[in-house]
Amino acid sequence: MAKNTKYKFCFGPWNISEGQDPYGPTTRPAQNFDWKLNALKKLGYDAMMFHDDDAVPDIDSKSEQQIRKEAKELKKRLDGEGIAAEMVAPRLWFAPQTIDGAYTSNDPKARKYAIERSLRTIDLANIMGTNILVLWLAREGTYLREAKSCKRSMEYLVQALDKMLAHDKKIRISIEPKPNEPMDHAYIPTIGHALAIAQLTRDANRVGCLIESAHCILAGLDPADEIEFAMTFGKLWSLHLNDQNGLKFDQDKPFGSTNLRSAFNQVRALERTGYGKRGEYVCFDVHPFRTTKVEHWLKHLDNSRRTFLALVEKVRSYDEKKAQALIADRNYQDLDQMVIEHLLGK
């Protein structure tokens, strides 16, 4: 077990959300980027993750020269604060061109737009000092199976990935799978799908994945197993820890909020596989509850980090020798109780 890992932590500007949901308006006033950057520093985080239009607002309306200028200005600010850019992701699901999908749209103009914006995002990542391009394939799917061919959509997706890989020889594409929402049916719902499609690209070594706890749960999978599965292939390049109360909408609850044992096993998986030893960040993709008051606005981020660090200690103090003896005896009843009592502090 990699017990000497010193973890680095990260979140994104969207994780300080205002409480809006599909059924109601915001419950907290909007804050600007400077306020969020200061919050990150105040909480002791090491990096910020970005969508392309977090780094350069209204990116579609700006020239290449203006995009580069604003990105360089942001990079200078981050350097001055000692904050790294963990990754950059094209926010394609907001664009009106991608209503029917981005890389897998039935409209060739939409596919062209998605690829061109992704190439700009790769250039942006270079300026920001990160080689990770995250692709959340939010609208790569369909509401109606008869509307698209899955095989043809996979071909479109591989073509898009190949163009990104050819654009920059150092960029690593980290696919973030999700089984549903916003699309009814997603084409890359799990880590297995992400790693499989990587094999069809021109450079499979540069196509990996990002695991989000809630997305695994929504797919009926165990996040700890998904972490170890991806790490077996050496393809877990980023991580979004959070929690999820069953097969509901994507809740992005604070890490460990719903299932502490699952959180323990996720941390144990990270420790066992050495995640973080090559510079990877632990990112929390968490949101404050809609009922959260302004004065408690940052608690979900502070609490998630505190829970993670407490669980690191729980993992490192777990009696592996005793556990292995119980496993050898196939005494899983006592193993089960051992884990429960360890988490209870007994």
N, C-alpha and C positions, 0 to 999 in steps of 0.2 A: 504494500500500500504506500502511495506517495504522500508521506506524512509531512514533508517539508515545504509543500507548496504554499507560497504566499499569494493569496488571491487578490486580483485587481477587479474593481467594480465599475459598473457603467449603467446609465439609463439614458432615455431619449427625451426630448422636449415634450413629446406627446404623453409622457407618463405623469405630467402635472396637468391633468385634464380638468375641465370645468364642470363636469357632472351631467352633460347632455347625454341622453340615450335615445333609442328610436321612438320612445313614447313620451318624451318630455324635454323641456328646454334646459339650459345650463342652470346650475345652482351656485356657482361661484364666478366671480368676475374674471375676465381674461387677463393674463399676465404676459408681458413681452419677453423676448428671448433673453435679454440681459438679466431679468429677474430669475429666469430659469437657470441660466448659467451660474449665477451667484448661489442659487440654491444647491446646485450640484457640488460646488466648491465647499459650501458650508457643511454639507452632509458628509464630506470626506470621500467622495467618489473620485475615480481616477480618469474616467473617460466619458464621452458622450457619443451616442449613436445618432445618426442623421438620416432623414430622408433628403433627397436632393433639394426639395423646396424648403426644408428647414435651414439648409446651409445658404441657399440663394432663393429667397422668396420670389414668387411669380416667375419661376425659371423659364417657362415657355414663352414669356413675352420679352426675354432679354437676348441680346446678341452674345456670341461666343466670347467676345472681348469683355463684355460686362460681367458675364458669368465668371470668367477667370479672375477679373479684378475683385469681385465681391468674395470669391472663395479664398483668394490670397489674403484679403483683409481679415476674414474670419480665422484663417489658420494662424495669422499673426496674433490675434486676440487669444486664441486657445493656447498657443505657445507661451504667451505672457502669463497665463493663469496656471501653466503646468498641467493642462488638460489635453488628452489625446482624442482624436477622432477614431472611434472603434470601427465603424463601418459607414458606408453610404448606400442607400437603396433608392431606386427610382420609384416615386409614388405614382405609379401608373393608374391605380384604381380610382383616383380622383378625376382623371382627365375625361372630358366629354367624348373624346375619340375612342375610349376603351369600354363603352357601355356593353359591347358584345364580346369583350375580351381584349387583351393586348396582343401578345405574341400569337395567340390562337384565334384571333378574331376572324370571322368570315370575310371581313373587308380588308383587302390588301393595303389600302391607305392607312388603316388603323395599325396593321402589323408593321408597316414601314415607320410610322410615328413612334411606336413602342421601341423599336430597335434603335432608332436615331436618338431618342431620349436616353436610352440605356447607355449608349456610347458616350453621350455627354456626361452622364453620371460617372462613368469610368474615369473620364478626364478630371472630373471634380474630385473623385477619390484620390487620384494621384496628387493633386494640389493639397488636399487635406491630410496627406501622409498616411493613408491606409490602403492596403491592397485587397480589402474585402468588399465585394459588391454583393449585397444581400438581395435576393429576389423572393419576395412574398408574392406568389402567383395567384393573387387575390381573385382575379376575374378570368383565370384560365380554367374554364369549365362551362357549364351551361345550365339553364333552367329547364331545358327540354332536350332529352337525349337525341331526338330525331333532327335537332337543329345543327348538330355538328358530328363529324366523324372523329372518334378518339384517335384512331391511327393517324389520320391526317393532321390532327392537332399536335400529336407527338412529333410528327415530321416538322411542322412549323416551329415548335419549341426548340428542337435540336438545331434547326437552321439559325434561330435567334441566338442560342447559346454559342454556336460556332462563330458567329459574327462578333460577339463580345470577346471571345477568347482570342480571335485573330486581331482584334483592335489593340490589345495590350498583352504582351507576353508575360507580365507579372501578376496581372489581376487574378484573384481567386473568386469564383462564383459560389456563394453559399445560399443554397435553396432552402427556404423556410416553408415546410409543408403544412397544410391545414386541410382537414377533410371536408369542410363546408364553410359557409358564411364568408363573404357575401353571396357566392354562387351556391346554388342548390347542390350541384354535383361538381367536385373539383377533380382535375385530371392528375394532380400530384398530391395525394392526400396524406402520405406517410413518408418517413425517412427511407423506407425500402424503395418506394417509387422514385424518390429523389436520387438515390445512389444508383438505381437501375438506369435511369435516363442519362446519367453522367457517362455511362459506358458507351453511349452512342455518339458522344461528342468528339471533336477533333483532339481534345486533350483532357481525358477523364481525370487525370491527376489534379487538375485545377477546378474541378467541379465537386463541391462537397455540400455540407448542409448546416443549417441552424436549427436547433431543437427548441421548441417552446413547450413547457410543461402542459399548459392548457390544451394545446393542439393535440398532443398525444392522448390526453384524457378524452377529448372529443372524438377521437378515432377508436376509443375503447382499448387503448394500449397503455402500458405502464411506462412513465417517463424514464425511470431508472434503467429499464431494459433498453429503451431506445437510445439512451446515452451510451451504454456499453456497446450496443450494436454499432453505432456510428463510430465510436472510438476504435472498435475492432478493425475498421477499414481506414483509420487515420483521417476521418473526414468530418469530424466535429470541430468546426472553426469558430463558431459563435453559439451563444446560449441565451435563451430567455426563460428565466425561472419565474414562475408565478403559481397560481392555484386555481382550481376550477371545481364548482359544485355540480358534478354530474354532467349529463348530456344536455346542457342548456346553451344559450348564446355564450360567446367567448367573454368570460367575466374578468379575466386579468386580475384576480384577487391577490393580495399580498402573499408572498411565498410562505408556505406552511399554514396558511389561514384555515384551510378546510381539512387537509389530511397531513398531519404532522409525520406520521410514519412514512408516507410516500415521500415527503420532503427529506426525511432522514435517509431514505434509500437513494434518492437522487444525489445527495451530497456524498454518500458512500460510493456511488458509482463514479463520481468525479474524482474522488480520492484514489480509488482503486486503479483508475485508468490514467492518472497523471494529467488530467485536464488542467490547464493553466501553466504548466511547466514550459510551454513553448510561447508564452506571452498571451494566451487567450484570456479574454475577459469573462467574468460572470456578470451578465446583464440581467436586470430585473425589468420585465415588461409588465408592470403592475400599474393599476389605477386606483385613486382614492374612491371609496364608496361614494355614491351619489349624495348620501346624507351627510358627508363630511363637511364640517364648518371650515371657514377660511383659516382660522387660527390653528387648525390641525392638518392643514393641507399637505404637508410633507411627511406625515407620520408613516404612510404606507411604504415610502422608500427607505426611511430610517429603520422601520420595523423589519422589512424584508432582509436588509443587510444584517441586522442584529440576529434575526432568526437563523440565517445562513451560518454566521460565525459561531453561534451557540451549537448548531448541529455539527459543524466541523469538529468541535470539541467532543461532542457525543460520539461521533464516528471514531475519532482517534482514541477515545477511552473505552471503546467497545471491546469486550474480552474475546478476541478472535480465537485464542487457544481453546477456551471453553466452548465457543460456538462450533469449532471444528470437531471437537469431541462429541458433541450432541449430534452433529451431522453424520459422523462416522457410525454412531449408534442408531441412526435413523429416528432419533428422538425429537421429532419436529414439534411436538406439543410443548416440551420444555424450551425449545429454541424460540418458539413463538412467545412464550411468557417471558423469556429472558430479554427479548427485544422490548416488549411492553414495559417491563420494570426498569429497563435501562433508560427509556424515554421518560418514565415517571420519576427518575432520580432515586430509585430504590437500590 
